């Protein structure tokens, strides 16, 4: 089964959740702002929205409806995006510590 390398969704899973909600590079309008803080806020917001979609899918299943496949895909998307966010944070902290160790 092929996977979409941009959004990380398996082939045929385009209708699940927010199909276009994969984390993508900032558009031209976002680059005009030039704020790294705005980019981080946007990315964290996308991760949070994926987690909310997962909670909604789980609530649908526990309520007796919903599709287990959709819930599992939503859970995996949320998990993967959270792991990536944590790794980016770790790299940022590491870079900051490296800069702090530099002698001026």
C-alpha positions, -999 to 999 in steps of 0.1 A, spaced: 0 0 0 15 34 -11 15 63 13 13 100 5 47 114 15 34 149 21 4 143 43 15 108 56 -19 93 48 -22 59 31 -36 56 -4 -74 57 -3 -76 74 31 -82 109 16 -117 112 31 -106 106 66 -105 136 89 -89 167 75 -72 153 44 -55 185 35 -45 191 71 -10 177 67 18 200 79 30 219 49 55 247 43 43 282 50 26 299 21 38 332 6 15 352 29 29 336 60 65 342 48 57 379 45 52 380 83 85 364 87 78 354 123 92 322 135 68 324 164 38 325 140 51 294 122 54 276 155 20 287 167 5 275 134 22 241 136 12 235 172 -23 245 163 -23 218 135 -11 192 159 -37 201 184 -65 199 158 -53 164 148 -55 154 184 -90 169 187 -101 149 156 -88 118 172 -108 124 204 -139 130 183 -134 98 163 -129 78 196 -160 94 210 -180 83 180 -168 47 184 -175 46 221 -210 60 214 -217 29 192 -212 45 158 -182 56 138 -156 37 118 -127 20 136 -105 25 106 -110 62 106 -103 63 143 -71 43 140 -58 65 111 -67 96 131 -48 83 161 -18 74 141 -17 109 124 -20 126 158 7 104 173 31 109 144 26 147 143 31 149 180 63 128 178 76 151 150 68 182 171 87 168 201 117 160 180 117 195 165 115 209 200 145 187 210 165 200 181 157 236 190 167 231 226 199 214 215 207 242 191 201 268 218 223 249 243 251 248 216 248 285 210 250 292 248 282 271 250 299 292 224 326 316 236 323 351 224 
